[in-house]
Every structure is written in C-alpha cells, then in structure tokens.
Amino acid sequence: MTNALELNVPDGLPFINFSRELDYPVSQVFRAYQDPDLIVQWLGPRGMKMEIEHYDFRTGGSYRYIHTGPEGVPYVFSGIFHTVRENEFAVQTFEFSGYPDVVSIEFMTMEALDGDRTRISAHSVYPSMDARDGMAASGMEGGVAEGFERLEELLAQLQEGALQGEGAP
C-alpha cells in the first residue's frame, strides 16, 4: 500500500495521534467502520480471529469484541460510542483487557480529500502517561497499520464487486 500510517506519541503528553489516507470515498470508509459484518474482516492485525459480541456504531451505542491469536490468547476490547456523525466524526471510549481499568477516549475524524479519497485522523487521550506508554508499547502501531492495510484490501474487493454488478459497496 502506498498510504503509510502516521503515528505520533508526543513526549510528556498522555496522547497518541495517528492519521492514514485511504484511496476510497468517505462514505465507503464510514460503512466499513459502521457495519459489523465488514469490521470483522479488517479491524486489527493479520492472524487474529475476531469475534464480535456486540457492535453498534451510532451515538449512544457500544461495542465489545475479542481478537484471538494463533496461540489461543483472547484480547478483549470494549467501549461506548459517545458521538457518531455519519461520514464525519466519532468519539468513543476504548478499553483493552490487557490494561484493565484504563479507559481512553478517542476522537476520530473522516475527511474527504480530492479524488474520492479519505483521511482518517485520530486523537486518543489516556488517563496517565503510564497508561499511554503501556498502550504505545503493546504493539498497537503494528496492529493499527495492518488493520488499515486490511481495510484498503476490503474496500478494493467491495469496489471490484460493485464494478462487476454484485451490489454497491
């Protein structure tokens, strides 16, 4: 893929920021975030099996899903979607079972770019520097980068299916 993940872990601040451009329109990217049948196909690193207990990407909705790696260890993620504006913005909490009782709040924007492209930008706020550093050291960068690669692959498949008359993505 030609679009690299840009990740920033600023010194002395309990934040993690990232952005990634995708070669697909905002409406298609938003749908891939909203539809549980699609999100299970791309969210997280390769080699993980994803099981969704519930996933309701709307204002006031919530989620809980489990990634299980080849070694059989489950990694549980959960949170609440505080605000979701279609094709534009989402605010959610995020809790990872590997760091219990540490909840971050994440702000994500989807920006339409020229040429039917999208930029996703996220700003995650952690309750402490230790919590932020733990997340940064957990391998999240690789998982996020792989997830975006998988998202682009999925969007390409959906677009190809639409071009062949299998339904619009």
KEKE-3310 file (N, C-alpha, C; in steps of 0.2 Angstrom, whole numbers, plus 5000, padded with zeros to 4 digits):
npx = (5004:5002:4999:5005:5004:5003:5010:5010:5017:5018:5030:5029:5015:4999:4994:4990:4992:4986:4986:4979:4978:4966:4962:4949:4931:4924:4911:4911:4922:4917:4906:4912:4917:4905:4897:4896:4898:4907:4918:4923:4931:4942:4947:4961:4976:4983:4981:4974:4959:4943:4930:4914:4905:4895:4891:4888:4888:4884:4878:4878:4879:4887:4902:4909:4922:4932:4949:4958:4973:4984:4990:4980:4976:4965:4961:4952:4942:4933:4920:4911:4901:4901:4898:4893:4894:4888:4899:4909:4913:4918:4917:4923:4925:4938:4943:4955:4958:4970:4975:4967:4955:4959:4954:4953:4949:4944:4945:4939:4941:4934:4940:4935:4945:4952:4949:4941:4945:4950:4955:4958:4959:4965:4964:4969:4966:4974:4972:4984:5002:5008:4998:4997:5010:5010:5000:5006:5017:5012:5011:5002:5004:5009:4997:4987:4992:4992:4978:4973:4979:4972:4959:4960:4962:4949:4940:4944:4940:4926:4923:4927:4918:4906:4909:4907:4894:4889:4882:4882:4896)
npy = (4994:5011:5021:5027:5024:5037:5040:5047:5049:5060:5068:5068:5070:5063:5057:5049:5050:5048:5046:5042:5040:5035:5027:5029:5034:5044:5039:5025:5021:5025:5016:5004:5005:5006:4994:4979:4966:4970:4976:4966:4959:4967:4974:4976:4966:4955:4937:4936:4930:4937:4940:4946:4952:4962:4976:4992:5005:5020:5035:5034:5020:5005:4993:4977:4966:4952:4948:4934:4926:4915:4908:4906:4915:4926:4943:4956:4970:4984:4997:5013:5022:5038:5049:5049:5055:5053:5049:5058:5060:5053:5049:5040:5028:5018:5002:4990:4973:4969:4980:4983:4993:5005:5017:5025:5039:5042:5052:5053:5058:5059:5064:5071:5070:5077:5068:5057:5052:5048:5055:5048:5053:5052:5055:5050:5050:5047:5041:5043:5045:5033:5024:5028:5025:5011:5007:5012:5004:4991:4985:4991:5000:4992:4984:4993:4998:4987:4984:4995:4992:4980:4985:4993:4983:4976:4986:4988:4975:4976:4987:4981:4971:4979:4985:4974:4971:4966:4973:4988:4995)
npz = (5000:4997:5005:5020:5038:5049:5064:5080:5096:5107:5117:5135:5135:5138:5126:5110:5093:5077:5059:5043:5026:5014:4998:4995:4994:5007:5011:5009:5017:5030:5030:5031:5044:5051:5049:5056:5050:5040:5048:5055:5046:5044:5055:5065:5068:5056:5056:5067:5074:5074:5085:5087:5100:5102:5092:5089:5080:5083:5089:5106:5106:5109:5110:5110:5107:5103:5100:5095:5094:5085:5096:5104:5114:5121:5117:5123:5119:5122:5123:5122:5110:5110:5102:5085:5069:5054:5041:5045:5059:5075:5092:5105:5119:5124:5129:5134:5138:5142:5149:5161:5169:5163:5154:5138:5129:5113:5098:5082:5065:5049:5034:5019:5004:4989:4974:4977:4989:5007:5023:5038:5054:5071:5088:5103:5120:5136:5153:5160:5159:5161:5157:5143:5139:5140:5131:5119:5119:5117:5105:5097:5086:5075:5074:5071:5059:5051:5051:5044:5031:5029:5028:5017:5007:5009:5005:4991:4986:4988:4980:4968:4967:4966:4953:4945:4946:4958:4968:4976:4985)
capx = (5000:5006:4997:5008:5001:5007:5008:5014:5017:5021:5034:5026:5008:4996:4991:4993:4988:4988:4982:4980:4974:4964:4960:4942:4927:4922:4905:4913:4926:4912:4902:4917:4918:4899:4894:4899:4900:4913:4923:4926:4935:4948:4950:4966:4982:4983:4982:4969:4952:4939:4923:4910:4899:4890:4894:4883:4892:4880:4878:4875:4880:4893:4905:4914:4924:4938:4953:4961:4978:4986:4992:4973:4975:4960:4962:4945:4941:4926:4919:4905:4902:4898:4895:4894:4891:4889:4904:4912:4916:4916:4920:4922:4929:4942:4946:4959:4958:4977:4976:4961:4953:4962:4950:4955:4944:4946:4941:4941:4938:4935:4940:4935:4950:4951:4950:4937:4950:4948:4960:4956:4964:4963:4967:4967:4968:4974:4972:4991:5007:5010:4993:4998:5016:5008:4997:5011:5022:5008:5011:4996:5006:5008:4990:4983:4994:4989:4971:4972:4980:4966:4953:4960:4960:4942:4937:4946:4936:4920:4923:4928:4911:4902:4910:4905:4887:4887:4880:4886:4899)
capy = (5000:5017:5026:5025:5026:5042:5039:5052:5048:5066:5067:5072:5071:5057:5056:5045:5053:5044:5048:5037:5041:5029:5029:5027:5039:5044:5035:5018:5020:5025:5010:4999:5006:5005:4988:4974:4961:4972:4977:4959:4957:4971:4978:4973:4963:4949:4932:4936:4929:4942:4938:4952:4951:4967:4982:4997:5011:5025:5039:5030:5013:5002:4988:4973:4961:4948:4946:4928:4925:4908:4904:4905:4920:4931:4950:4959:4977:4987:5004:5016:5027:5044:5053:5047:5058:5049:5051:5064:5061:5048:5050:5033:5026:5012:4999:4984:4969:4969:4985:4984:4999:5010:5019:5031:5042:5043:5057:5051:5062:5056:5070:5069:5073:5076:5062:5052:5049:5050:5055:5047:5056:5050:5058:5046:5053:5042:5044:5044:5044:5026:5021:5029:5022:5004:5006:5013:4998:4985:4983:4994:5003:4987:4982:4998:4998:4981:4985:4999:4988:4976:4989:4995:4977:4975:4991:4986:4969:4978:4991:4977:4968:4984:4986:4968:4971:4962:4977:4994:4995)
capz = (5000:4996:5011:5026:5044:5053:5072:5084:5103:5109:5123:5140:5135:5138:5119:5104:5087:5070:5053:5037:5020:5010:4991:4994:4997:5015:5013:5009:5023:5035:5030:5034:5051:5054:5048:5060:5045:5037:5053:5057:5041:5043:5061:5069:5064:5052:5060:5073:5073:5078:5087:5089:5105:5100:5089:5087:5079:5082:5095:5112:5105:5112:5107:5113:5103:5105:5095:5097:5090:5084:5102:5108:5119:5119:5119:5123:5118:5123:5124:5121:5105:5113:5096:5079:5064:5048:5036:5048:5066:5080:5099:5108:5124:5122:5135:5132:5143:5144:5154:5164:5172:5160:5148:5134:5125:5106:5094:5075:5060:5042:5030:5011:5000:4982:4970:4981:4995:5014:5028:5045:5059:5077:5094:5109:5127:5141:5160:5163:5155:5161:5153:5136:5137:5140:5125:5114:5119:5117:5098:5094:5080:5070:5073:5068:5052:5047:5051:5038:5025:5028:5026:5010:5003:5009:5000:4984:4985:4988:4974:4962:4966:4963:4946:4942:4947:4963:4973:4978:4992)
cpx = (5004:5005:5000:5004:5006:5005:5013:5012:5021:5024:5030:5019:5005:4991:4994:4989:4991:4983:4984:4976:4972:4961:4953:4938:4925:4916:4907:4917:4921:4908:4906:4918:4911:4896:4898:4902:4906:4919:4927:4931:4942:4951:4955:4971:4980:4984:4978:4962:4948:4932:4919:4904:4893:4894:4889:4886:4887:4881:4874:4876:4886:4896:4909:4915:4931:4942:4957:4967:4979:4987:4985:4972:4970:4962:4955:4946:4934:4926:4912:4906:4897:4894:4897:4891:4893:4894:4909:4916:4914:4920:4918:4927:4932:4945:4949:4960:4965:4979:4970:4960:4956:4958:4952:4949:4947:4942:4944:4937:4939:4934:4940:4941:4949:4952:4946:4941:4948:4955:4956:4961:4961:4967:4965:4970:4968:4974:4979:4996:5009:5005:4995:5004:5015:5005:5002:5016:5019:5008:5005:4998:5006:5001:4986:4985:4992:4982:4969:4974:4975:4960:4954:4959:4953:4939:4938:4941:4929:4919:4923:4921:4906:4902:4908:4898:4885:4884:4884:4889:4896)
cpy = (5006:5022:5024:5027:5031:5042:5044:5051:5054:5065:5071:5073:5064:5056:5052:5048:5049:5047:5043:5039:5035:5031:5027:5033:5038:5039:5028:5017:5020:5019:5004:4999:5005:4998:4982:4968:4963:4973:4971:4957:4961:4974:4973:4969:4957:4943:4931:4935:4934:4940:4944:4950:4956:4973:4986:5004:5017:5029:5035:5023:5011:4996:4983:4967:4958:4947:4940:4927:4917:4904:4903:4910:4925:4938:4954:4967:4979:4994:5006:5022:5033:5048:5050:5051:5055:5053:5057:5063:5055:5050:5043:5032:5019:5009:4992:4980:4968:4974:4987:4990:5005:5011:5025:5033:5044:5047:5055:5055:5058:5063:5068:5073:5073:5069:5056:5048:5051:5050:5053:5049:5054:5053:5054:5049:5048:5045:5046:5043:5036:5022:5022:5025:5014:5003:5007:5007:4991:4982:4986:4997:4998:4985:4987:4999:4993:4981:4989:4996:4984:4979:4991:4989:4976:4980:4990:4980:4972:4983:4986:4973:4972:4985:4980:4967:4967:4967:4983:4993:5000)
cpz = (5000:5002:5017:5032:5047:5060:5075:5092:5106:5116:5129:5140:5134:5131:5115:5098:5081:5065:5047:5032:5016:5003:4990:4997:5004:5016:5013:5015:5029:5036:5033:5041:5055:5054:5051:5055:5041:5042:5055:5052:5040:5050:5065:5065:5061:5057:5066:5071:5077:5079:5090:5094:5103:5097:5086:5086:5077:5089:5101:5111:5109:5108:5112:5108:5106:5099:5098:5092:5089:5090:5106:5113:5117:5121:5118:5123:5119:5124:5122:5115:5108:5108:5090:5074:5058:5043:5038:5054:5071:5087:5102:5114:5121:5128:5132:5138:5146:5149:5157:5168:5169:5154:5145:5131:5118:5102:5086:5070:5053:5038:5022:5008:4993:4979:4974:4986:5001:5018:5034:5049:5066:5083:5100:5115:5132:5148:5163:5158:5155:5157:5145:5134:5136:5133:5119:5113:5118:5110:5094:5087:5074:5069:5070:5060:5048:5046:5045:5032:5024:5025:5019:5005:5003:5004:4993:4982:4984:4982:4968:4961:4964:4956:4942:4943:4953:4969:4974:4985:4997)
residu = (MET:THR:ASN:ALA:LEU:GLU:LEU:ASN:VAL:PRO:ASP:GLY:LEU:PRO:PHE:ILE:ASN:PHE:SER:ARG:GLU:LEU:ASP:TYR:PRO:VAL:SER:GLN:VAL:PHE:ARG:ALA:TYR:GLN:ASP:PRO:ASP:LEU:ILE:VAL:GLN:TRP:LEU:GLY:PRO:ARG:GLY:MET:LYS:MET:GLU:ILE:GLU:HIS:TYR:ASP:PHE:ARG:THR:GLY:GLY:SER:TYR:ARG:TYR:ILE:HIS:THR:GLY:PRO:GLU:GLY:VAL:PRO:TYR:VAL:PHE:SER:GLY:ILE:PHE:HIS:THR:VAL:ARG:GLU:ASN:GLU:PHE:ALA:VAL:GLN:THR:PHE:GLU:PHE:SER:GLY:TYR:PRO:ASP:VAL:VAL:SER:ILE:GLU:PHE:MET:THR:MET:GLU:ALA:LEU:ASP:GLY:ASP:ARG:THR:ARG:ILE:SER:ALA:HIS:SER:VAL:TYR:PRO:SER:MET:ASP:ALA:ARG:ASP:GLY:MET:ALA:ALA:SER:GLY:MET:GLU:GLY:GLY:VAL:ALA:GLU:GLY:PHE:GLU:ARG:LEU:GLU:GLU:LEU:LEU:ALA:GLN:LEU:GLN:GLU:GLY:ALA:LEU:GLN:GLY:GLU:GLY:ALA:PRO)
# end
